[in-house]
């Protein structure tokens, strides 16, 4: 896992902090602090971050916009 992928996952998960349980939130905040210190996460922490990302971040395909006023 690269630093860039780590950054993207943390940024995407920031919007879901309010949905996380207390333990998950504490872990996530620890990952954010480590990221701010420019540290790469170890394998176990990265695995946990991926699990959080899979659990909370749902990448849904967007439906095409249909203009209701178009004839």
Steps between C-alpha positions, in 0.01 A plus 500: 500500500641832400483826686272640232244219538516543877426872458204436269344247737535732800349793309205288383435368851496844664137549394399179677655571842159565656378153394794313655481327832713632784778243455509550123507877545794480740691279255420731211612808692827322580549429127431866419760615756755257361420620150552864604841403638583358152530147632415202287265259670622151580333195344256443786389865513465514124286186505273658763478823298399301192230323702362835616509629144310198368247521782417871475598634160259379235601600151167496322478571130313820437183494298497723195330831553167524322374850446134505608426811294640369175242394243 
